[in-house]
Amino acid sequence: MDFGKFWEKYGLYVALLFMFVMMWTYTVPWLRTDVGRGIDGVFAPLVTEFGIPFFILIVILSALTGLYSSIIQKYTIDYERMTEVQDRMKDFQKEYREAMLSQDEKRIKKLDVKKDRMMKEQLELSQQQFKPMGYILVLTVPIFFWLLYRLSEINNSITLPYFGTLNLTSPLIWVIPAWMVWYMICSITISQVIRKALNIGGI
């Protein structure tokens, strides 16, 4: 079997299936606990020996997440082609609007043929962006499981603008706990800095 051709044809579906499986594992308590306990030996010293506050530890782990996510995307997504296709799509949309406004049927028919090709390229780019998610989740989900495992054993708080001081496990936005919101804020912010440093285009 030619793995390259297989991945090119079915990579998106494999990545989506893997994403659903990883999300499903989040709903299995014993699995979350076992995975969290399994990697506790790696991260626990940061808490037990170095005494790093948990909200700072989340900053460190979110930075780690942002780093490997950016590196994986850098080497799995063709950003030059993505920018090129996006620019061509903008030009095409402008040209198509002009043809529609002028009601130039001949030009519209010609552009409709081009539109199918452009949509196909857009779909290929969308598929390309999904593929790295499998690799990223393999590394990120265990970190989340460890955070959940450790948070169940400690009583830690964080002070956030507009929300005041909250326990890290308290709901902050609907049912989303404070630690997860803090993790996302840190990860998104730090990722932007890393992507800029690595000269990685936006998704």
N, C-alpha and C positions, 0 to 999 in steps of 0.2 A: 504493500500500500504506500502511495506517495503522500506522506503526512502533510507536505506543503500544500498540495492541491486539496486534500481533505479539509485542512484548516481554512483555506481560502473559501471553500464552498460552505462548510458547516460551522466555521469558527464562531460566528455570531450566536448560533443556536446553542453551541456548547457553553459559551460564556454566559448566556442567559440562564441556561439550566443550572449551571454552577452557582450563579448568583442566587437563584431561588433556593437551592439546597443549603447554601450558607445562611440565608435568611431564615430558613426553616430550623436550622440548628439553634437559632436564638430562642426558639419557642420550647426547647427541650431542657428543662432545668438541670437534670443530672449531667447532661452533656456540657452545658455551660460551666457547671461547677468543676467537672473533671478536667476540662481543658484549662480553666483558670488556675486550678490547683497544680496542674502539670507544669505550667510555665511560671508558677509563683517563685520558684527558686532563682529565676533569671532576674525578675524585677523587684522581688521582696526586699533585697538588701538596700535598695534606694530609700525604702520607708523605714526599715528596722535598724539599719546601721548608719545611714547618712542622715536620717531624720528629715528628709525632704517633705514639706507639706504636700498634701495630696493634690491641691489645686495647681501647684507648681509642677508636680509630676505629670499632670495632665498636659501642661504646656510642653514639657519635654517629649512626651509620647506623641502628641499631635504634631510636633516638629518632625519627629521621626517618620510619622505617617506621611506628612507632606513631602519629605525628602524622597522616600522610596516611591511614592505615587508619581511624583514629577519625573523621576528617572525612568520608571517603567513606561510612562506615557511618551517620554522623549524618544525612546528607542522602539516603540511599537506604533506610533502615529506619525504619518508623513505630514508635518505641519506646513511645509512648503507647498505641497499639492493642495492641502486644505485651504490655504490662503488664496492660491491661484483659482481654485474652483469657486470660492466665495466671491472673489472679485468678478469672475466671469458671470456668476449668477446675478450680481447687482447690475452689471451692464445689460444682461439679458432682460431683467425685469424692467429696467428703464426703457429699453427698446420696445418691449412688448406693450407697455403702457402707451407709448407714443403711437404704435400701430393701432391699438384699440381706439384711442381717441380720434385718430384720423380715419378710422373705419376702412383701412386698407386691407381688403380681404385677401389679396394675393400675398401680401407681406405677412399677414396673420397666419395663413396656412403654412408658409415657409418657417415661421417661428414656432409653430406647433410641433413640427418635426424636431426642431432643435430643443424644444422644451422637454420632450421625452428623454433625450440624451442627457440634458442637464439634471433632470430629476433622478435619473439612474446614477449619475455621479454623486449627487447629494446623498442618495441611499447608501452607496458604497462608503462614503465618508462617515455616515452615521454608524454603520456596522463596524468600521475601523475603530471608532471611539469606544464602542462597547467592549471590544475584545480585551483591552488591558484590565477591565474590571475584575476578571477572574483572578489574575495574579495579585491585584491589590487586595481583594477580599481575603485571600489565603493568608496574608500577613496582618490585615487589620482586624478581622473577626476575633482571632485569639487574644489580641490586645484588649478588645472590648470585653471579652469574657473574663480576662484577668481583672480589669477595672471593676466589673460587677462582683467578682469573687472577693476582692479586697474591700470594696465599699460596704459589703454586707457585714464586715468585721470591725469597721472603724466608725467613729462619729466625727465627721469633719464638716466644716462650713466654708462658705465663700461669700464675699460681699460684691454684689454687682450693682451697677448704676440702675436707678429706678426701681430695683427689686429689693435692695437692702441686703441684710445678711440672711443666708439660707443654708440649710443643710444640703450637702451635695446630692443627696438622694431625693430631696423634695421636688415635687412637680413645679416646673417653671413656666413652660408653655404647654397648656393642655395637660397631657400625661407625660410629656417629655421632661425628664429630671434635669436639675440644674447642672450636674456634671456633664451630661451629654451636650447641652447647649454650650457650655464653656468649652468643651472639646471641639465642637464644630466651629465656634468663633475663632479659636486659636489655630485650628487646622487650616481654615480658609485664609486667614490673615498671613500665617507663616508660609503657606503654599504659594501665595502671590509673590512673596519676597524671593523664595527659592526659584520659582519659575522665571522671574526676572533675571536672577543671577545666572541661571542655566540657559537663558535665552530660549525659553520654551513658549510657543504661541499659545493663545487662549483656545479653549474648546467651545 
